[in-house]
Amino acid sequence: MPTTDRAQQRRNFEEFEDSHDEKVMENRARLMQRQAIIGSTLTNGRVDE
């Protein structure tokens, strides 16, 4: 297995962290959208898109 230097490991980790943060934000936005749809359905008895 090839050894990577510390700087390369750090860059790899930062790239992983950035892509992970992006996915978390996308999932949070999707969740908030679903919660808004559920909330309006409970309030109005229908789905407001």
DSSP file (Angstrom, degrees, kcal/mol; ACC not computed):
  #  RESIDUE AA STRUCTURE BP1 BP2  ACC     N-H-->O    O-->H-N    N-H-->O    O-->H-N    TCO  KAPPA ALPHA  PHI   PSI    X-CA   Y-CA   Z-CA
    1    1 A M              0   0    0      0, 0.0     2,-0.1     0, 0.0     0, 0.0   0.000 360.0 360.0 360.0 127.0    0.0    0.0    0.0
    2    2 A P        -     0   0    0      0, 0.0     2,-0.4     0, 0.0     0, 0.0  -0.381 360.0-127.6 -69.8 143.5    1.6    3.3   -1.0
    3    3 A T        -     0   0    0     -2,-0.1     2,-0.4     0, 0.0     0, 0.0  -0.727  18.7-153.4 -90.7 139.2    2.3    5.8    1.8
    4    4 A T        -     0   0    0     -2,-0.4     2,-0.0     1,-0.0     0, 0.0  -0.876  19.3-116.1-109.5 144.7    0.9    9.3    1.5
    5    5 A D     >  -     0   0    0     -2,-0.4     4,-2.3     1,-0.1     5,-0.2  -0.260  30.9-103.5 -74.3 167.4    2.6   12.2    3.2
    6    6 A R  H  > S+     0   0    0      1,-0.2     4,-2.4     2,-0.2     5,-0.2   0.864 119.9  54.6 -60.7 -38.8    0.8   14.2    5.9
    7    7 A A  H  > S+     0   0    0      1,-0.2     4,-2.3     2,-0.2    -1,-0.2   0.908 109.6  47.4 -63.9 -40.8    0.0   17.1    3.6
    8    8 A Q  H  > S+     0   0    0      2,-0.2     4,-2.7     1,-0.2    -2,-0.2   0.907 110.9  51.3 -66.8 -41.4   -1.7   14.8    1.1
    9    9 A Q  H  X S+     0   0    0     -4,-2.3     4,-2.4     1,-0.2    -2,-0.2   0.910 110.1  50.2 -60.4 -41.4   -3.7   13.2    3.9
   10   10 A R  H  X S+     0   0    0     -4,-2.4     4,-2.6     2,-0.2    -2,-0.2   0.915 110.8  48.4 -63.8 -43.7   -4.8   16.6    5.1
   11   11 A R  H  X S+     0   0    0     -4,-2.3     4,-2.5     2,-0.2    -2,-0.2   0.921 111.4  50.4 -62.6 -43.7   -5.9   17.6    1.5
   12   12 A N  H  X S+     0   0    0     -4,-2.7     4,-2.3     1,-0.2    -2,-0.2   0.921 112.0  47.5 -59.7 -43.6   -7.8   14.3    1.1
   13   13 A F  H  X S+     0   0    0     -4,-2.4     4,-2.9     1,-0.2    -2,-0.2   0.909 110.7  50.9 -65.5 -41.9   -9.5   14.9    4.5
   14   14 A E  H  X S+     0   0    0     -4,-2.6     4,-2.5     2,-0.2    -1,-0.2   0.894 110.4  49.7 -64.3 -39.2  -10.4   18.5    3.6
   15   15 A E  H  X S+     0   0    0     -4,-2.5     4,-2.3     2,-0.2     5,-0.2   0.927 112.7  47.2 -63.3 -44.0  -11.9   17.4    0.3
   16   16 A F  H  X S+     0   0    0     -4,-2.3     4,-2.5    -5,-0.2    -2,-0.2   0.926 112.1  50.4 -60.9 -45.0  -13.9   14.7    2.1
   17   17 A E  H  X S+     0   0    0     -4,-2.9     4,-2.7     1,-0.2    -2,-0.2   0.909 110.2  49.6 -61.3 -44.1  -15.1   17.2    4.7
   18   18 A D  H  X S+     0   0    0     -4,-2.5     4,-2.1     2,-0.2    -1,-0.2   0.928 113.1  45.2 -61.9 -46.4  -16.2   19.8    2.1
   19   19 A S  H  X S+     0   0    0     -4,-2.3     4,-2.1     1,-0.2    -1,-0.2   0.872 113.3  51.4 -68.0 -34.3  -18.2   17.2    0.1
   20   20 A H  H  X S+     0   0    0     -4,-2.5     4,-2.5    -5,-0.2    -2,-0.2   0.935 109.1  49.6 -65.7 -45.5  -19.7   15.9    3.3
   21   21 A D  H  X S+     0   0    0     -4,-2.7     4,-2.4     1,-0.2    -2,-0.2   0.895 109.7  52.8 -59.3 -40.5  -20.8   19.4    4.4
   22   22 A E  H  X S+     0   0    0     -4,-2.1     4,-2.3     1,-0.2    -1,-0.2   0.923 109.9  47.4 -61.2 -45.3  -22.3   19.9    1.0
   23   23 A K  H  X S+     0   0    0     -4,-2.1     4,-2.7     1,-0.2    -2,-0.2   0.895 110.3  52.9 -64.2 -39.9  -24.4   16.7    1.3
   24   24 A V  H  X S+     0   0    0     -4,-2.5     4,-2.5     1,-0.2    -1,-0.2   0.927 110.1  47.8 -61.2 -45.0  -25.5   17.6    4.8
   25   25 A M  H  X S+     0   0    0     -4,-2.4     4,-2.3     2,-0.2    -2,-0.2   0.903 112.1  49.5 -64.0 -41.1  -26.7   21.0    3.7
   26   26 A E  H  X S+     0   0    0     -4,-2.3     4,-2.3     2,-0.2    -2,-0.2   0.925 112.5  47.4 -63.0 -44.1  -28.6   19.5    0.7
   27   27 A N  H  X S+     0   0    0     -4,-2.7     4,-2.5     1,-0.2    -2,-0.2   0.894 110.8  51.8 -64.7 -39.4  -30.2   16.9    3.0
   28   28 A R  H  X S+     0   0    0     -4,-2.5     4,-2.4     2,-0.2    -1,-0.2   0.905 109.8  49.3 -63.6 -41.3  -31.2   19.6    5.5
   29   29 A A  H  X S+     0   0    0     -4,-2.3     4,-2.0     2,-0.2    -2,-0.2   0.909 111.9  48.7 -64.7 -41.8  -32.8   21.7    2.8
   30   30 A R  H  X S+     0   0    0     -4,-2.3     4,-2.4     2,-0.2    -2,-0.2   0.911 111.3  50.2 -63.5 -41.8  -34.7   18.7    1.5
   31   31 A L  H  X S+     0   0    0     -4,-2.5     4,-2.7     1,-0.2    -2,-0.2   0.919 109.8  49.7 -62.9 -44.1  -35.9   17.8    5.0
   32   32 A M  H  X S+     0   0    0     -4,-2.4     4,-2.1     1,-0.2    -1,-0.2   0.881 110.0  51.8 -63.3 -37.2  -37.1   21.4    5.6
   33   33 A Q  H  X S+     0   0    0     -4,-2.0     4,-2.0     2,-0.2    -1,-0.2   0.927 111.0  47.2 -64.4 -44.5  -39.0   21.3    2.3
   34   34 A R  H  X S+     0   0    0     -4,-2.4     4,-2.8     1,-0.2    -2,-0.2   0.915 110.7  52.0 -62.8 -42.3  -40.7   18.1    3.3
   35   35 A Q  H  X S+     0   0    0     -4,-2.7     4,-2.8     1,-0.2    -1,-0.2   0.883 108.4  51.4 -62.5 -37.5  -41.5   19.4    6.8
   36   36 A A  H  X S+     0   0    0     -4,-2.1     4,-2.4     2,-0.2    -1,-0.2   0.904 111.1  47.7 -65.6 -40.7  -43.1   22.5    5.2
   37   37 A I  H  X S+     0   0    0     -4,-2.0     4,-2.1     2,-0.2    11,-0.3   0.925 113.9  46.9 -65.2 -44.5  -45.3   20.3    2.9
   38   38 A I  H  X S+     0   0    0     -4,-2.8     4,-2.5     1,-0.2    -2,-0.2   0.926 112.4  50.8 -63.3 -43.8  -46.3   18.1    5.8
   39   39 A G  H  X S+     0   0    0     -4,-2.8     4,-2.0     1,-0.2    -2,-0.2   0.905 111.9  45.7 -60.9 -43.0  -47.1   21.2    7.9
   40   40 A S  H  X S+     0   0    0     -4,-2.4     4,-3.0     2,-0.2     6,-0.6   0.842 111.4  53.6 -71.5 -30.9  -49.2   22.8    5.3
   41   41 A T  H  X S+     0   0    0     -4,-2.1     4,-2.3     2,-0.2    -2,-0.2   0.923 110.8  45.9 -66.7 -43.1  -51.0   19.5    4.7
   42   42 A L  H  < S+     0   0    0     -4,-2.5    -2,-0.2     2,-0.2    -1,-0.2   0.880 119.1  42.3 -65.5 -37.4  -51.9   19.2    8.4
   43   43 A T  H  < S+     0   0    0     -4,-2.0    -2,-0.2    -5,-0.2    -1,-0.2   0.924 130.1  23.3 -74.7 -45.9  -53.0   22.9    8.5
   44   44 A N  H  < S-     0   0    0     -4,-3.0    -3,-0.2     2,-0.3    -2,-0.2   0.574  95.8-123.9-102.5 -11.9  -54.9   23.0    5.2
   45   45 A G  S  < S+     0   0    0     -4,-2.3     2,-0.3    -5,-0.3    -4,-0.2   0.616  85.8  70.4  75.7  10.9  -55.8   19.4    4.6
   46   46 A R  S    S-     0   0    0     -6,-0.6     2,-0.6    -5,-0.1    -2,-0.3  -0.966  89.5 -95.9-150.9 166.2  -54.1   19.5    1.2
   47   47 A V        -     0   0    0     -2,-0.3     2,-0.7    -3,-0.1   -10,-0.1  -0.764  29.1-163.1 -89.8 123.0  -50.7   19.7   -0.3
   48   48 A D              0   0    0     -2,-0.6    -8,-0.1   -11,-0.3    -7,-0.1  -0.928 360.0 360.0-103.4 112.9  -49.5   23.2   -1.2
   49   49 A E              0   0    0     -2,-0.7    -1,-0.1   -12,-0.0   -12,-0.1   0.471 360.0 360.0 -80.2 360.0  -46.6   23.0   -3.6
